[in-house]
């Protein structure tokens, strides 16, 4: 519960700061995630890994990867994701967004208690040395409060600089929903969290 509360509080700060300064907002988000990973008992890092942890590996902010988009219609679709703790978690595709120059991402709604919007992404560097996690990363997960909010004119904010690894990237004991084909881009995304242990120096 505390992990979710702190995640939601972090994103509330992010939304407030990002109104004027998305770069500063992302820097605050990185600090919050580093603190959770280093100190929280629910961290996906084990105690030994927490002791040696020096920070998540995150690429420098690039404003070209921040988008304010309209939600577009998409064909009906369903994902049934088996997990180790919550059984089979159902998602339904409720729309899509177009990211100029990159492609389209599906928007998925959790169809179980509590609901929520889920937007994963997998790029062309997934699973490659120095690239991103092979199963993809998450952009929005409102089930946990990971929400960048609307733009000033009500469009959806998709900022790929906030792409983060699921917990299973750090510990295979976790079972995480992975990016489906609808959320796979043919382009390399050089922003956001990188593969743990990659050679990229963390910057904000």
Secondary structure, DSSP 8 states (H G I E B T S, - for coil): -HHHHHHHHHHHHHHHHHTT-HHHHHHHHHHHHHHHHHH-TT-SS-HHHHHH-----B----GGGEEEE--B-----EEEEE-SSS-EEEEEEEEEEEETTTEEEEEEEE-STT--EEEEEB-TTBTSTTSB-TT-EEEEEGGGTB---B-TTS-EEEEGGG-EE-GGGT-TTS------GGGB-SS----SB--TT-S-----
